[in-house]
Amino acid sequence: MTSPVLLWLHRELRLGDNRALLAAVASGQPVLPIFVLDDETPGAWRPGEASRWWLHHSLAALAADLARLGAPLLLRRGRIADILPSLVRETGASAIHAGQPVEPWARRVAAELPRLAGVPLVLHRTVTLFDPEALRSGAGTPYAVFTPFSKACLARGPAAPPLPAPAHILAPERVPPSDPLEAWGLLPGQPDWAGGLRGTWTPGEAGARQRLAGFLDHTMEAYATARDRPDMDGTSRLSPHLHFGEISADQLWHAARAAGDGPGQIAFIREILWREFSAHLLWHHPTLPETPLRPNFARMPWQTAPRALRAWQRGRTGLPIVDAGMRQLWQTGWMHNRVRMIVASLLVKHLMLPWQQGEAWFWDTLVDADLANNAASWQWVAGCGADAAPFFRIFNPVLQGRKFDPDGSYVRRFVPELARLPDRWIHEPWAAPADVLEAARLRPGITYPAPIVDLAAGRARALAAFASLSAT
Ligand SMILES: Cc1cc2nc3c(=O)[nH]c(=O)nc-3n(C[C@H](O)[C@H](O)[C@H](O)COP(=O)(O)OP(=O)(O)OC[C@H]3O[C@@H](n4cnc5c(N)ncnc54)[C@H](O)[C@@H]3O)c2cc1C
């Protein structure tokens, strides 16, 4: 009996453009694909609740896709460093093929695997466009600033052409037992909060391809300008598909290039490179999710304010664009990028709550929760990241709302209690005259919260705290 090779799938839940899968098939040996749900490895970022919902459906789709090519998908739960070596012993596998992980905890596991399993672990580039070690500045150091990083990527590019899925996968004669997916309890029980997610998303490779096709047909052309407007369907919404690897960054790069070289395509590739930059930062700064890259931020006089945090999480801050964003997140598991920046700025600056608290809430509620993108973006907004927005740039949610949701339709959609307010007051209901409030049947502080922070005072406090950092 020919010994099989294991295919450890982690963040490449796809058949197309999957170098690890193709290498396993090319070995000529039977291939045993496995996904391990690891909530136990110390330091592992256990997927949040929204990610677990996505993962369930993505694995179901992948299992069906693999079955069509002749292979089973083995599911096991526990520490990867225990499961894979014991599976190697159980099956007599001669090697493990896998995508190169970028999360620090998964990299540590990967580094130990050959010794623990006693067989080679062959890592393939599946998550990023470029090998993270290959990108270095002229001085030989990792990049700390986005623009030179993106120029280096563009000079190196184009990314490798996407590879087709194999036509067939040879399965082992004897397949060890798999956990039933349902037994993992990844879906919510009661209350079932996932209705909005089901109505919004189609996890899986086919869903990703469909989303990309819709984006190329309808959205790409206007992307360069519409991408900043939460009231429009102006972005790709591919982020959860990309996070789980249902589509590869190489595939997106080539699809964008094939669609032309207009401003939409250029802007889209630039965003894909922000993703690449976040992965680069995480690769070279493994403490990125926990520790500010600028060490003086550890002395920031953060507040402890559980009620304010809760109001922010639930979309009850009394600031319409912030509440709309937080409710969009709660209902759909996703939030528009512009609004992510606005809500994050409010949390970290006006409320002076630690960015890690916002990062943790996003981690739990986003379907696209991604260790690199989430950590790098929170550090960017907080001003403590590598190439960050300066701390003193503090978004005013009223002005941001007026600029990017000019007729308030985004706010009306997610904050229906404000729906009857005229455009003039939709982003500033507390300032509306009494007759306007009455006509809109709005009672500030009763039917909709009064703002939890005075924007001018909050801004002044944040600037004073920042000045104290520079002075110490
Ligand atoms: C505070 C904060 C937290 C964030 N957390 C996450 C996260 O956990 N996961 C995540 O994928 N993105 C995160 N982002 C980045 C960005 O908001 C999302 O990637 C984007 O909104 C996803 O929507 P889209 O797919 O329609 O984006 P598009 O505009 O269509 O962009 C295409 C792809 O480019 C990548 N991308 C776009 N913008 C960024 C960016 N600023 N940084 C890194 N990659 C980017 C994403 O993979 C995205 O799918 C965060 C941003 C902020 C400000």
The ligand as a Gaussian input file, in Angstrom:
#p B3LYP/6-31G(d) Opt

LIG

0 1
 C      -10.007000      49.138000      12.761000
 C       -9.956000      48.272000      11.525000
 C       -9.975000      46.886000      11.636000
 C       -9.908000      46.081000      10.502000
 N       -9.949000      44.712000      10.643000
 C       -9.868000      43.924000       9.545000
 C       -9.908000      42.510000       9.664000
 O       -9.977000      41.941000      10.765000
 N       -9.871000      41.768000       8.517000
 C       -9.770000      42.352000       7.280000
 O       -9.735000      41.630000       6.278000
 N       -9.686000      43.682000       7.144000
 C       -9.746000      44.491000       8.231000
 N       -9.699000      45.857000       8.077000
 C       -9.387000      46.423000       6.743000
 C      -10.593000      46.765000       5.854000
 O      -11.536000      47.519000       6.567000
 C      -11.271000      45.530000       5.273000
 O      -10.321000      44.673000       4.678000
 C      -12.281000      45.925000       4.190000
 O      -13.252000      46.802000       4.729000
 C      -12.948000      44.672000       3.652000
 O      -13.958000      45.002000       2.751000
 P      -13.819000      44.663000       1.213000
 O      -13.434000      43.244000       1.031000
 O      -15.062000      45.134000       0.547000
 O      -12.603000      45.602000       0.803000
 P      -12.104000      46.088000      -0.636000
 O      -12.068000      47.573000      -0.574000
 O      -12.870000      45.472000      -1.728000
 O      -10.577000      45.613000      -0.658000
 C      -10.173000      44.357000      -1.202000
 C       -9.356000      43.607000      -0.185000
 O       -8.184000      44.339000       0.172000
 C       -7.878000      44.104000       1.538000
 N       -7.935000      45.386000       2.255000
 C       -8.721000      46.455000       1.984000
 N       -8.456000      47.464000       2.849000
 C       -7.511000      47.013000       3.689000
 C       -6.815000      47.588000       4.789000
 N       -7.045000      48.835000       5.195000
 N       -5.911000      46.827000       5.437000
 C       -5.636000      45.572000       5.047000
 N       -6.260000      44.971000       3.989000
 C       -7.181000      45.686000       3.323000
 C       -8.929000      43.179000       2.092000
 O       -8.441000      41.858000       2.052000
 C      -10.088000      43.373000       1.130000
 O      -10.947000      42.266000       1.044000
 C       -9.798000      46.685000       9.212000
 C       -9.785000      48.084000       9.114000
 C       -9.873000      48.869000      10.250000
 C       -9.844000      50.359000      10.098000

